[in-house]
Amino acid sequence: MKVHDFAKRLGLPDSSIRYYDRMGLIQSGRQKENNYRHFTEQDALAIYHARMLRSFDMSVQEALEAKDQELSTIDGWVSSHIQELERQLEWEKMRLTRLREMKAYFAITPPRNGILREATRDDSFNIWNFGAVTDLSPEEVQALHLLAEYMPFSYIAIRVSRESILRPGNSLDVSTGLGILRRYRDRLKLDLSAIPHTPGGPILGIALETPDPFSITKEDLFPLLEDIDRRGLTLEQDLVGRIFISYVNNGTFVHGVSLGCSIGR
């Protein structure tokens, strides 16, 4: 049977048959009279078997070698691949959750700029590397490299210092960095002992849109600060939140920011 006829019967392109032939998967001989490869039913089974294994991400070489392996060897590969796929599925579930978190933020973005909302903040770990920050320790630099590697499960964090909010004037001390929720840290088994812990619980938050997060002022935070005062609360900690997404609004590149303070457990 010629290459074209054999490929047609298999449902594959001619190039695939020639590739498998070059790789040594096909063991049939050649016809003496015309030197054509003589394809058999056994060749068809070998090709289908190799393609089935390849469909599970087995390498080409592994798929070729599988025809010479005992069942226990193939079983070992399958068991290992099951574990890898389970890890990938868990990874993709976390990625989907992060996308849904971003989608939920879009519901409170401008034109409702300055909107207040009560929410529950998860425990998190945040480290600050730009803005009103001090020099980083080697341990903090190492932690930043780790969080940068594990995006999108980490996020861009933002902080407004309590001291700058309480002092006279309109300016604020703003820092940005990277953070991660405790649940993602635990799932990924990350060592973040060098990163300060931000406790979770009920918060009062504000959503802002700004072209420069480092230039946020008390005037921008006025709705939040006014509501804190109205409730008779005391600002005991820095305002901490996220820069969820950046985009263009009316021709200006802006950042969507969410900041919040604890309102007790």
URQUI-V391638 format. One record per backbone hydrogen bond with DSSP energy under -1.0 kcal/mol. CO is the residue of the C=O (numbers start at 1). NH is the residue of the N-H. Records with the same first field share a line. If there is no record, write none. Layout:
BEGIN
CO: NH + NH
END
This chain:
BEGIN
2: 6
3: 7
4: 8
5: 9
6: 10
7: 11 + 12
13: 17
14: 18
15: 19
16: 20
17: 21
18: 22
19: 23
20: 25
29: 38
31: 35
36: 31
40: 44
41: 45
42: 46
43: 47
44: 48
45: 49
46: 50
47: 51
48: 52
49: 53
50: 54
51: 55
53: 56 + 58
54: 57
59: 63
60: 64
61: 65
62: 66
65: 68
66: 69
70: 74
71: 75
72: 76
73: 77
74: 78
75: 79
76: 80
77: 81
78: 82
79: 83
80: 84
81: 85
82: 86
83: 87
84: 88
85: 89
86: 90
87: 91
88: 92
89: 93
90: 94
91: 95
92: 96
93: 97
94: 98
95: 99
96: 100
97: 101
98: 102
99: 103
100: 104
101: 105
102: 106
105: 108
106: 109
109: 112
112: 115
115: 207
117: 205
119: 203
121: 201
123: 182
124: 198
125: 180
127: 178
130: 176
131: 133
137: 141
138: 142
139: 143
140: 144
141: 145
142: 146
143: 147
144: 148
145: 149
146: 150
150: 153
155: 179
156: 243
157: 177
158: 241
159: 175
160: 239
161: 165
162: 166
163: 167
170: 218
173: 161
174: 132
175: 159
176: 129 + 130
177: 157
178: 127
179: 155
180: 125
181: 185
182: 186
183: 187
184: 188
185: 190
192: 195
196: 126
198: 124
201: 121
202: 263
203: 119
204: 261
205: 117
206: 259
207: 114
208: 257
210: 255
212: 215
213: 216
217: 221
221: 225
222: 226
223: 227
224: 228
225: 229
226: 230
227: 231
228: 233
229: 232
234: 236
239: 160
240: 260
241: 158
242: 258
245: 256
247: 254
249: 252
252: 249
254: 247
255: 210
256: 244
257: 208
258: 242
259: 206
260: 240
261: 204
END
